[in-house]
Amino acid sequence: MNTKKWTAAVLAAGMFFTTNFMTMGVAEMAEQREAVKVVQTAGRDRLGDFAPDFARYNDDILFGEVWSKNDVLSLHDRSIVTVSALVASGIIDSSLKYHIESAKKNGVTKAEMAEIITQLGFYAGWPKAWAAFNMAKEVYADETAK
């Protein structure tokens, strides 16, 4: 990843967390959540025969350990960070759509997603935001039609 893309992703995540922590009370910051185990099989399903080690890292390490550490950083917040990093990196393929779908399942509202992508447009690039909006509109289509 080039330095500009990495910097944009870090800035987007940093701005989100700075704002979140500035608005949280001390009691809320100290509150511990219970971790929910994330089970993922996409790696094994799609790459298990071809790249079994990579598939295992994807399913067991990335999702089974990193995403499952949601007692520290909620699935909602991890989804925001992940979508922000993908957009900032210019990754606007099926993996972005998957993570926007996951964000929705993890409680990221349509209004939040629209605001996240708008913010990213200024820091990661306008064309990347347009591409992300096209995917987000598909994912949140049932809410847009109302």
N, C-alpha and C positions, 0 to 999 in steps of 0.2 A: 504494500500500500504506500502510495507516495505521501510525502510530508503534509501537503495541503489537505488531502482527504483525511488523514489521521487527525490533523489539527482540528478540522471542522467537526469530526465525530466527537473528539474530546471536549471541544467547546460546547457543543450541543448538550452532551451529557452533563457537563459541569454546570451549565446554566440551569438545567432542570433541577439538579440536586441542590444547588445553592438556593434557588427559590424555594424548593420544598423544605429544606432544613431551616431557612429563615422564618417560614411561616408555622413551623411545628413548635409546640410547647415542649419544655424540658420533659414533662411526664410522658408525652407521646413518643419522644425520641428514646426513652428508656424502656418503653413497652416492648416486650418480646412477643413475636408471633410464633405459632407452631409451624414448623416446616411441613410442606406437603410434598411427597415424593413424586417427581415427574418421571413418567415412563414413556420412553420413545423407542420406536422400532424402525423408523424410516431408514436409518443407516443400514441395518441388516436387511430390510426389505428391498432396498434399491441397490445396495453395493456389497451385500454380504458375500456373494460368490466371487466378485471381482476384487474387492479390497476389504477383506474381513477385518483387518486391524483398524482401518479408517472408520469402518462401520461401527466397530466397538467403541472407538474414541467418541464418535458422535453420540451414540445412544447411551453409553455408560458414564462417560466423563462429562461431556458438554451438558447433556440433559440430566443424566442420572445424578451427577454431583453438583455442577455449577448451577443449573436452573433449579435444582432441588434445595439449594441453600436459600430458599425464599423466606426463611425466618429472619434473615438479615435484610434482604432487599426483596420486596414483594414481587410476585409474578407480574402485576400491573406495571410496576416501575421497571422491571427487567425488560418487559415488552417495549416500553417507551425507549429505553436505552438501545435495544437491539434494532428497532425500526429506524431510529435516528442514525445509528452507525451504518446501517445498510444504505440508507438514502445518501448520507454524506459520502459514502464510498462509491456511489454510482451503481450500486447493485440493485437493479430494478427488474429482476427476473422473478421466477416462481418462488424463490426463497423469500423475497420481500413480501409477496402476496401471502405466503404461509405465515410469516411473522405478523402481518397486519391482521390476519384471521385469528392468530393466537392472542394478539393484543385485545381484540374484541372479546374473545372468550375470557380473557383475564381482566375484564372490566374497563378497558379503555373505551370511553364513549366516542360516538361520532364527533361530537363537539371538541373533545380533547384531541382526537386524531387530526381534525382539520386545523386546530391551533398548532399542534406539533409540526405538521407539514408546512404550514405557513411560516413558522419560525425557521424551519430548516431552509426554506427558500432563500432567506436572506443570508444564511451562514454557509450553506452547502451548495447552493446554486439553484437558480430559478428553473432551468430545464429538469433538474432532478426532482424538484417539488412537483412540477406538472406531471411527470411520469408516476410519482408516488400517489398523487391525487387520483389518477386514472384507476389505479389498483384499489385505493381506499374506497372510491365510489362503488366499485363492484362488491367489495366486502360488506359495506354498510348500505347496500342498495335497498334492503328491506326497510331500513329506517328512513331513507331518503324519500321513498314512495309515500310515506304517511303524511 
